């Protein structure tokens, strides 16, 4: 049986964490949350402004050490919120530091109505990986946690990932 690792970054309402945990429940895969050494602090608007600056500068924040080694897994699910139309800087750091060549990668992003090019960027940064079953998951556009993507659609996607 193939080993599956769900690597995700989540901030604020925890929408990306919510989807990662749903996927973990459905697949039995292991979870690995990405945490920055220096946490994002302040109001939602403060962090949004900081995130925009970081994305524009292609900043890659330092990450805390991982508990799980991606080398030990066959399938890597990558989950990120969409920050200014791309992946969160923490996910960019992870992909710069870990080769996923030869792995099967399943990318997903969460967003408030503007998915941007986060999935395309995840796939491009996972050099040498076979990317399958990309998923964009929409939540409300106010920075809240109301799921817009139908739950049945998410459940079907989880079953597809579990079948890999």
N, C-alpha and C positions, 0 to 999 in steps of 0.2 A: 504494500500500500504506500502511496506517495505521501510524503510529509508536507504539510501546508503551514506556512507562517503568515500571519496577518500583521503587517507593519503599518502603523498609522500615526499621524499627528493630529491632535485635536486641541482646540482652544475655545474659550467662550462657552457656548451652550452645550458643547460636547456632541455636536451632530455627527461628526466623523467617528467619534468613539462609539456612538450609538449604532452606527451601521457596522463598524468593525465587530462589535460584540454580537450583533445579530448574525453576522457571517460566521463568527466563531461558534455560536450555538448550533447553527445549521451544519457546519462542516466538521466540527471537532478540532479545527486547527488551533495552533498556538497563537497567542497575542503578544505583540511587542509594540508598546507605546514609545514614540519618540518624544524625548523631553529636552528642552534647551537648557544649557548650563545656567544662563541668565534668563529667568522667566519673564514673559511679557506681563507688564503691570500697568495699571491705570484703568480708565474707563474704556468702554467699547470703542468710542470714537478715537481715544488716544492710541489704542492698539491698531485700529484701522489705519490711522495716519502713519504709525511706525511701520506697519506692514507694507504700505505703499512705498515708503522710502526704501525699505530693504529690497523689495522686488525690483524697483527701478535701478538699484545699484548692484543687483545680482548677489546680494549679501548672503552668506552661508553661516548661520550661527553655530557655535560649538554645541555639540550634543552630549548628554550624559551617556556613560557606557551602556551598551545594550545588555540585557539579560540573556538574550538568545542570539545565536550566531546564524545569520542567513545561509552560510555555507552548509549547514546541517539539514537544509530543507530543499525539496524539489520544486515546490510551487510557492511563490511569494506574492501575496496580495498587497498592493500598495494603496493606502487610503490617505487622502489629503483634502483639506478644505480648499476651495478656490480663493486665492488672495490676489486681487487685481488681475484676474483672468488667467492665472497660472497656479502652479503648486505652491504651497507654503514654503518659505525659506528652509524650515527644518527638514522637509522632505528632500529638498535640493541638496542639503548637506549629506543626508543619508546616502543618496544616490551617487554623490561624488566620492564617498568614502568606501562604498561596498560594491564590488563587481557582482552583477547578476547574470553574467554571460553564461549561457547554457541552461538557465533556469526558465521555467514557465512563469510569467508575470501576469497578474490580473490587476489592472489599475481601476481605482474608483475615485471619484471626487464628489464632494458635497458643495452645494452652492445655493444662493438665495435668488436664483433666477437668471444669473449670468455665468454660465459654465466656462466661458472663455475657451482657452486652449490648454487647460490643465491636463486633460487626458493625453493629448498629443505630446505635451512636454514631458509627462511621465514616461510615455512610451519611448520618446527620443533619448531620454537620459538613462534608460535601462538598456544600455548598449549590449548587444549580443544575446539579449533575452528574447524569448518567443512570447509576445504579448497577445493575450486572448481575453475575450469577454469584458471589454471595458464598460464601465457603468457610471453615468452621471446621476446623482441623487439630489433632487431639489427639495429645499426647505423654504419657509416663508422668507420674504425679502426684507424683513425688519431686523434681522440678526437674531431671530427667535428660533424655537425648536419645533415648529409645526411642520410635519412632513407633508410635502405636496406630491411627490412621486407615490403612485399607488402601492400599498403594502403587498398586494398580490404580485405586482411586477418585481418587487424586491425579493419576495420569497422564491419566485421562479428563477431569478438570477442566482440566488444562494444555492438552489438545487443544481444549477448548471455548474457552478464552481465546485460543489461537492463531488460532482461526477467526473471531474478532471483526473 
